[in-house]
Amino acid sequence: MDALAPALEAYFGTYAMEETDRYAVAYIRLIHENLEYALANPSD
């Protein structure tokens, strides 16, 4: 879950902008899409 913190910081941070928001949302989506696999395969 260490990957989620920078994405949330980019989205909610003091210097967040439209461009950083787009990257942050894409990053959060990638985490969400792969979370089930990551939890099922912690050694991978």
MMTF fields as JSON, N, C-alpha, C and O atoms, coordinates in Angstrom:
{
  "mmtfVersion": "1.0.0",
  "mmtfProducer": "UNKNOWN",
  "numBonds": 175,
  "numAtoms": 176,
  "numGroups": 44,
  "numChains": 1,
  "numModels": 1,
  "chainsPerModel": [1],
  "groupsPerChain": [44],
  "chainIdList": ["A"],
  "bondAtomList": [4, 2, 8, 6, 12, 10, 16, 14, 20, 18, 24, 22, 28, 26, 32, 30, 36, 34, 40, 38, 44, 42, 48, 46, 52, 50, 56, 54, 60, 58, 64, 62, 68, 66, 72, 70, 76, 74, 80, 78, 84, 82, 88, 86, 92, 90, 96, 94, 100, 98, 104, 102, 108, 106, 112, 110, 116, 114, 120, 118, 124, 122, 128, 126, 132, 130, 136, 134, 140, 138, 144, 142, 148, 146, 152, 150, 156, 154, 160, 158, 164, 162, 168, 166, 172, 170],
  "bondOrderList": [1, 1, 1, 1, 1, 1, 1, 1, 1, 1, 1, 1, 1, 1, 1, 1, 1, 1, 1, 1, 1, 1, 1, 1, 1, 1, 1, 1, 1, 1, 1, 1, 1, 1, 1, 1, 1, 1, 1, 1, 1, 1, 1],
  "groupList": [{"groupName": "MET", "atomNameList": ["N", "CA", "C", "O"], "elementList": ["N", "C", "C", "O"], "formalChargeList": [0, 0, 0, 0], "bondAtomList": [1, 0, 2, 1, 3, 2], "bondOrderList": [1, 1, 2], "singleLetterCode": "M", "chemCompType": "L-PEPTIDE LINKING"}, {"groupName": "ASP", "atomNameList": ["N", "CA", "C", "O"], "elementList": ["N", "C", "C", "O"], "formalChargeList": [0, 0, 0, 0], "bondAtomList": [1, 0, 2, 1, 3, 2], "bondOrderList": [1, 1, 2], "singleLetterCode": "D", "chemCompType": "L-PEPTIDE LINKING"}, {"groupName": "ALA", "atomNameList": ["N", "CA", "C", "O"], "elementList": ["N", "C", "C", "O"], "formalChargeList": [0, 0, 0, 0], "bondAtomList": [1, 0, 2, 1, 3, 2], "bondOrderList": [1, 1, 2], "singleLetterCode": "A", "chemCompType": "L-PEPTIDE LINKING"}, {"groupName": "LEU", "atomNameList": ["N", "CA", "C", "O"], "elementList": ["N", "C", "C", "O"], "formalChargeList": [0, 0, 0, 0], "bondAtomList": [1, 0, 2, 1, 3, 2], "bondOrderList": [1, 1, 2], "singleLetterCode": "L", "chemCompType": "L-PEPTIDE LINKING"}, {"groupName": "PRO", "atomNameList": ["N", "CA", "C", "O"], "elementList": ["N", "C", "C", "O"], "formalChargeList": [0, 0, 0, 0], "bondAtomList": [1, 0, 2, 1, 3, 2], "bondOrderList": [1, 1, 2], "singleLetterCode": "P", "chemCompType": "L-PEPTIDE LINKING"}, {"groupName": "GLU", "atomNameList": ["N", "CA", "C", "O"], "elementList": ["N", "C", "C", "O"], "formalChargeList": [0, 0, 0, 0], "bondAtomList": [1, 0, 2, 1, 3, 2], "bondOrderList": [1, 1, 2], "singleLetterCode": "E", "chemCompType": "L-PEPTIDE LINKING"}, {"groupName": "TYR", "atomNameList": ["N", "CA", "C", "O"], "elementList": ["N", "C", "C", "O"], "formalChargeList": [0, 0, 0, 0], "bondAtomList": [1, 0, 2, 1, 3, 2], "bondOrderList": [1, 1, 2], "singleLetterCode": "Y", "chemCompType": "L-PEPTIDE LINKING"}, {"groupName": "PHE", "atomNameList": ["N", "CA", "C", "O"], "elementList": ["N", "C", "C", "O"], "formalChargeList": [0, 0, 0, 0], "bondAtomList": [1, 0, 2, 1, 3, 2], "bondOrderList": [1, 1, 2], "singleLetterCode": "F", "chemCompType": "L-PEPTIDE LINKING"}, {"groupName": "GLY", "atomNameList": ["N", "CA", "C", "O"], "elementList": ["N", "C", "C", "O"], "formalChargeList": [0, 0, 0, 0], "bondAtomList": [1, 0, 2, 1, 3, 2], "bondOrderList": [1, 1, 2], "singleLetterCode": "G", "chemCompType": "PEPTIDE LINKING"}, {"groupName": "THR", "atomNameList": ["N", "CA", "C", "O"], "elementList": ["N", "C", "C", "O"], "formalChargeList": [0, 0, 0, 0], "bondAtomList": [1, 0, 2, 1, 3, 2], "bondOrderList": [1, 1, 2], "singleLetterCode": "T", "chemCompType": "L-PEPTIDE LINKING"}, {"groupName": "ARG", "atomNameList": ["N", "CA", "C", "O"], "elementList": ["N", "C", "C", "O"], "formalChargeList": [0, 0, 0, 0], "bondAtomList": [1, 0, 2, 1, 3, 2], "bondOrderList": [1, 1, 2], "singleLetterCode": "R", "chemCompType": "L-PEPTIDE LINKING"}, {"groupName": "VAL", "atomNameList": ["N", "CA", "C", "O"], "elementList": ["N", "C", "C", "O"], "formalChargeList": [0, 0, 0, 0], "bondAtomList": [1, 0, 2, 1, 3, 2], "bondOrderList": [1, 1, 2], "singleLetterCode": "V", "chemCompType": "L-PEPTIDE LINKING"}, {"groupName": "ILE", "atomNameList": ["N", "CA", "C", "O"], "elementList": ["N", "C", "C", "O"], "formalChargeList": [0, 0, 0, 0], "bondAtomList": [1, 0, 2, 1, 3, 2], "bondOrderList": [1, 1, 2], "singleLetterCode": "I", "chemCompType": "L-PEPTIDE LINKING"}, {"groupName": "HIS", "atomNameList": ["N", "CA", "C", "O"], "elementList": ["N", "C", "C", "O"], "formalChargeList": [0, 0, 0, 0], "bondAtomList": [1, 0, 2, 1, 3, 2], "bondOrderList": [1, 1, 2], "singleLetterCode": "H", "chemCompType": "L-PEPTIDE LINKING"}, {"groupName": "ASN", "atomNameList": ["N", "CA", "C", "O"], "elementList": ["N", "C", "C", "O"], "formalChargeList": [0, 0, 0, 0], "bondAtomList": [1, 0, 2, 1, 3, 2], "bondOrderList": [1, 1, 2], "singleLetterCode": "N", "chemCompType": "L-PEPTIDE LINKING"}, {"groupName": "SER", "atomNameList": ["N", "CA", "C", "O"], "elementList": ["N", "C", "C", "O"], "formalChargeList": [0, 0, 0, 0], "bondAtomList": [1, 0, 2, 1, 3, 2], "bondOrderList": [1, 1, 2], "singleLetterCode": "S", "chemCompType": "L-PEPTIDE LINKING"}],
  "groupTypeList": [0, 1, 2, 3, 2, 4, 2, 3, 5, 2, 6, 7, 8, 9, 6, 2, 0, 5, 5, 9, 1, 10, 6, 2, 11, 2, 6, 12, 10, 3, 12, 13, 5, 14, 3, 5, 6, 2, 3, 2, 14, 4, 15, 1],
  "groupIdList": [1, 2, 3, 4, 5, 6, 7, 8, 9, 10, 11, 12, 13, 14, 15, 16, 17, 18, 19, 20, 21, 22, 23, 24, 25, 26, 27, 28, 29, 30, 31, 32, 33, 34, 35, 36, 37, 38, 39, 40, 41, 42, 43, 44],
  "secStructList": [7, 6, 6, 2, 2, 2, 2, 2, 2, 2, 2, 2, 1, 6, 6, 7, 7, 2, 2, 2, 2, 2, 2, 2, 2, 2, 2, 2, 2, 2, 2, 2, 2, 2, 2, 2, 2, 2, 2, 2, 7, 6, 6, 7],
  "xCoordList": [0.819, 0.0, 0.863, 0.344, 2.154, 3.043, 2.901, 3.243, 2.413, 2.228, 1.047, 1.013, 0.102, -1.094, -0.826, -1.437, 0.062, 0.332, 0.782, 0.246, 1.746, 2.143, 1.025, 0.92, 0.201, -0.915, -1.917, -2.403, -2.219, -3.148, -2.551, -3.25, -1.263, -0.598, -0.609, -0.818, -0.385, -0.41, -1.793, -1.921, -2.815, -4.184, -4.656, -5.267, -4.366, -4.878, -3.869, -4.208, -2.645, -1.587, -1.815, -2.648, -1.065, -1.157, -0.91, -1.559, 0.011, 0.382, -0.269, 0.216, -1.343, -2.041, -2.6, -3.133, -2.458, -2.981, -3.756, -3.785, -4.37, -5.159, -4.307, -4.759, -3.09, -2.218, -1.833, -1.874, -1.462, -1.102, -2.316, -2.185, -3.494, -4.715, -4.94, -5.31, -4.718, -4.904, -3.955, -4.363, -2.7, -1.729, -2.091, -2.0, -2.494, -2.841, -4.034, -4.028, -5.056, -6.239, -5.853, -6.323, -5.012, -4.565, -3.782, -3.943, -2.953, -2.152, -3.055, -2.846, -4.044, -4.984, -5.78, -6.039, -6.169, -6.888, -6.03, -6.518, -4.757, -3.858, -3.742, -3.756, -3.63, -3.558, -4.84, -4.795, -5.966, -7.264, -7.41, -7.871, -7.022, -7.154, -6.272, -6.597, -5.173, -4.221, -4.211, -3.424, -5.06, -5.054, -5.408, -4.743, -6.438, -6.847, -5.717, -5.449, -5.057, -3.94, -2.798, -2.218, -2.483, -1.388, -1.653, -0.741, -2.89, -3.233, -3.21, -2.851, -3.59, -3.6, -2.198, -1.964, -1.268, 0.096, 1.116, 1.812, 1.215, 2.084, 3.575, 4.333, 4.002, 5.426, 5.786, 6.964, 4.801, 5.052, 5.3, 5.53],
  "yCoordList": [-1.188, 0.0, 1.25, 2.367, 1.071, 2.223, 3.008, 4.19, 2.391, 3.076, 4.043, 4.999, 3.809, 4.646, 6.028, 7.01, 6.115, 7.394, 8.495, 9.6, 8.244, 9.315, 9.735, 10.907, 8.788, 9.123, 10.028, 11.0, 9.707, 10.544, 11.918, 12.931, 11.943, 13.224, 14.094, 15.304, 13.478, 14.234, 14.803, 15.898, 14.072, 14.518, 15.573, 16.571, 15.343, 16.23, 17.256, 18.114, 17.179, 18.045, 19.523, 19.909, 20.325, 21.778, 22.275, 23.22, 21.651, 22.107, 21.281, 21.279, 20.591, 19.792, 20.703, 21.78, 20.232, 20.963, 19.978, 18.781, 20.475, 19.61, 18.476, 17.333, 18.785, 17.763, 16.712, 15.516, 17.148, 16.175, 15.355, 14.18, 15.966, 15.224, 14.092, 12.984, 14.368, 13.317, 12.153, 10.992, 12.458, 11.395, 10.63, 9.403, 11.345, 10.707, 9.774, 8.663, 10.213, 9.376, 8.129, 7.034, 8.277, 7.116, 6.148, 4.932, 6.68, 5.886, 5.123, 3.936, 5.804, 5.175, 4.084, 3.033, 4.321, 3.288, 2.051, 0.93, 2.238, 1.097, 0.298, -0.933, 0.989, 0.307, -0.478, -1.639, 0.145, -0.505, -1.742, -2.784, -1.635, -2.746, -3.933, -5.071, -3.684, -4.747, -5.156, -6.018, -4.559, -4.823, -6.268, -6.892, -6.801, -8.179, -9.157, -10.067, -8.979, -9.849, -9.712, -10.711, -8.49, -8.258, -8.903, -9.45, -8.841, -9.458, -10.975, -11.646, -11.52, -12.971, -13.529, -14.717, -12.691, -13.124, -12.193, -11.459, -12.208, -11.238, -11.388, -10.431, -12.555, -12.737, -12.314, -12.297, -11.975, -11.595, -10.108, -9.598],
  "zCoordList": [0.0, 0.0, 0.0, -0.034, 0.038, 0.013, -1.287, -1.326, -2.332, -3.615, -3.585, -4.359, -2.72, -2.686, -2.089, -2.511, -1.131, -0.461, -1.421, -1.351, -2.318, -3.233, -4.186, -4.549, -4.586, -5.477, -4.77, -5.348, -3.529, -2.771, -2.49, -2.531, -2.207, -1.959, -3.219, -3.14, -4.369, -5.626, -5.898, -6.445, -5.522, -5.786, -4.788, -5.169, -3.51, -2.462, -1.969, -1.154, -2.449, -1.949, -2.216, -3.037, -1.512, -1.606, -3.028, -3.478, -3.726, -5.069, -6.175, -7.307, -5.869, -6.878, -7.965, -7.698, -9.185, -10.348, -11.211, -10.925, -12.248, -13.126, -13.696, -13.766, -14.099, -14.67, -13.633, -13.919, -12.437, -11.407, -10.989, -10.649, -11.014, -10.695, -11.689, -11.299, -12.976, -13.997, -13.754, -13.812, -13.483, -13.216, -11.947, -11.909, -10.927, -9.66, -9.822, -9.292, -10.549, -10.771, -11.563, -11.253, -12.569, -13.347, -12.458, -12.566, -11.6, -10.672, -9.699, -9.45, -9.159, -8.226, -8.931, -8.345, -10.172, -10.941, -11.137, -10.992, -11.465, -11.629, -10.337, -10.358, -9.234, -7.941, -7.701, -7.294, -7.949, -7.741, -8.623, -8.157, -9.888, -10.826, -10.454, -10.789, -9.772, -9.457, -7.992, -7.599, -7.186, -5.753, -5.421, -4.595, -6.049, -5.76, -6.079, -5.294, -7.215, -7.579, -6.568, -6.143, -6.192, -5.252, -3.898, -3.277, -3.443, -2.16, -2.243, -1.275, -3.393, -3.57, -3.799, -3.577, -4.239, -4.559, -3.905, -4.606, -2.596, -1.916, -2.234, -2.075, -2.675, -2.969, -4.386, -4.741, -5.193, -6.587, -6.694, -7.79]
}
